[in-house]
Amino acid sequence: MSGHSKWSTIKRKKGEKDGARAKVFTKISREIIVCIKEHGADPSSNSKLATLIAKAKANNIPNDNIDRLIKKAAGEGDKNNYENCVYEGYGPNGVALIVDCLTDNRNRTAGDVRHYFDKFGGNLGTTGCVSFMFNLKGVIVLDNEDEDIDEDKAMEDILEAGGDDFSFEEGCVEITTDPNAVADVAEKLTGMGYKVLSAEAEQVPSTYVKLTDEEQIKKMGLLLEALEDNDDVQNVWHNWEEE
């Protein structure tokens, strides 16, 4: 797909399995803990928690692990106090990045993020310097590795489930919807027999940047890897149109 989300990164990391899966669980765990502390442990009245549960399931995290985590967070068994902080900046050739973090040490995280930008040819900016180029949308990705999803049937099902738009990409179908409805739409599509690979609210760029210089492409890839490998970083959104 045209580089708006991190699906290409997710796809790449699926092959790394063990270490990547542990990191994914760590990141989602933090999100769930903070979400429950702020809005409660009932997914029927906490739409963000419902979305996070769908995200956990899409990343093959066992139901038992999810249940234990919810009970622990609801019982205040986790004493870590995570706070959300968002960083904005530019990568090589003006690629816009939004880095969403949950951290128990803001100074450490800010230093790490600034270091990654400086090291790989970018620069960390001020709040609002790139966010105006993005819109928050619900993004659901369906597995179509075997290319057996019928486009006409999919359109009917997606609209019935509450999706706003969709596109067929290589090996998947990408659906956009209201960010507050992403969990509900994903659940309905699962009930219709589709395999949901990813379901969450994402910052989708309105414009894209292409990189043609090999050195810039290399540095951009290394910047994304460094950010995503940091446990404090929950999400990285960018407008690099990867080939």
N, C-alpha and C positions, 0 to 999 in steps of 0.2 A: 504494500500500500504506500501511499505517497507521503511517508515520513512524518505524519502529523502526530501520531501517538508513539508509545514505546512498544507497540506490538512486535515490530521487527526485533527489538531487543529481547522481549519475552520469548519469541520463537527461537532466537539464538541460544538463550540461556536454558531452554527446556532440555537441550542436549547435555548440559553440564550436570544435570540431576542432583546428586547428593549435596554438594556444597551450596549450590544455588537454591535448592529447595529449603535448606536450613535457613538461609538468609531471608528468603521470601516469608517463611513462617515468623521469623523474628520481626520483620517489618510489619506484617499484618497484625501480629500480636500487639504491638505498640498501638496501632490504630484502634484496635478493638478495646483495649484497656482505657484509652483516653475517651473514646466514644461512649463507653458505658458509664464512666465517671461523670460525664457531662450530661448524658441524656437517658440513662437507665439501661437495664439489661433485657428489656422486652422488645424483640425485633418488630412486633406488630405495631408498636407505637413509636419505635425508633427506626425511621427509614434508613438512616445512615448505617446503623448496625446491620440491618437486613442486607444492605449493599455489601458491607464488609464480609458478612457470612457467605454471600454469593461469590465474592472475590476469593475467599479462602477455599471454598469448594472447587472453584474453577482452577485453582492452583494445586489441586489434589491433596489438600490437607484433610486428614481423616476427621470424620464427624466427632469422634471421641475427643480428639485434641481441641477442637473448636468448643465443645461443650465444657471441657475442663477449664479452658481459658476464660470463658464467659462467667462460670461460677466463681473462679478465682478473682476476677475483676469486680464482680458484683459484691463479693464478700470482703472486698478491700484487702485481699491477700497480697496484692502487689503494691508495695509502698513507693515505687518509683514515681516521681512527679515529672511527667513529660510535658513539654510545651511545644506548641507548633510555631515554626518560624519558616518564612518563605524568602528565598533569595532569587534575585533576577540579575541577568547579565548577558554578555555576548561571548560566543565562541569564535573560532576562526571565521573570517570573512563576514562577520556580523550576524552569524546564526544566533537567534534569540533562544534563551533558556530560562525556564522557571524551575527552581529546585525546591521541592516541598519537604520539610524535615519535621521530625518529632525528636526532641532531645532533652536530656536531663542536665545538659551543660551547654548553654547557648554560646559561650566564648569558644569552647572547643570546636563546636560545629561550624561556627562562622570562620574560624581560622582554617579548618580543613577545606571548606568550600572555596574560600579565597585562594588557598594554595593550589587547588586543582585548576581553577581558572587561570591563574598566573602561569602555572607550569605548562599548560597545553594551549597557549596562544590566545587566551580569552581575557576578559576583564569583568569583574563583578561590578554591577551597577547599583543604582538606588532603587528603592521601592517604586514600582510603576513605570520603570524605564522600558520594559517589554510587555508587561501584562495587558496593555491596551491592544496588543496584536493577537490576543487569545480570547476564546469564548468557552465558558464551562458547559460541557455537554455530557450526557450519558453515552457511553460507548460500550457496545456489546459485540463480542467477536464469536462467531460460530465456526465450528470445525467443518471444513469442506475439503479436507486433504484428498479424498477420493473423488471430488468433483461430482458427487451424486445428488446434490441439492438442485431441485428444479426451480428456476428463477421465478416463474409465474406463481407456483405454489408458495414459494418463500415470501413473495410480495404480499399475498393474501394473509399468510400467517403472521408476518411481521406487523402489518397494519392492524390486524385483529388483536395482537398482543399489546399494541400501544406504541410501537416504534414509529419514528417520524420519517426516517429515510434509511436507505441501505445501499451498499455497493458490493459487488463480487470482486474479491481480490484473489491473489494467488494462494490457494489452499484454505481460504476462509471467506466468510461473509461478515462485513462490518456494518453494524447498525448504530444509528444515532437516535437519541431520545432525550426527553427531559431528564436532567441529572437526578431529580428526586424520584423518578419512576424507574430507574435502571434496574433495581432489584426485582420489582414486580414484573417488568417486561421479561427479564431473564428467566424468572421462575415460570412464566407462562410458556415461553419458548422451549424450556426444558420439558415441560409437560406435553408439548407437541411432538417431542422426540428429537429435538435438536441438541447437539452437544455444545454447551457454552464453554468457551476457552477463557474468556475474560469478560467481566462485567463491572464497570465502575465509572465514576464521574472523572472526566479528564479535561484538561485545558487544550482545546483544539485551536491551532493557529489559523488566522485568516489569510496569511501570506506565507510563502515558502522561500527558502534559500537553497540554491544548488552549489555544491562544491565541485570544482573540476581539478584543482591543484592537488596532487597526490599527498604532499606534505600536510596540507590543510585537512584533507580527508583522514589521514592517519591521526593527527592531533585531535580532531573532533571525536573520532572513535575512542581514543584513549581518555579524553575528558569524560565522555559518557560512562565508560567502564569504571573510572575512578569514583565518580559520583554514585553510581549504582552499587558499587561494592562497599560503600560506607553505610554502616548500620543505622546511622541517624537519618539518612536520606530515604524518604518514603517513595517519592515519585520524582521523575525528571521528565519535563515536557519541553519539546524543542520544535523548531520549524525547519530543520534540515530535511530536505527532500532527498532521501537516500535512493540511490539507483538500484 
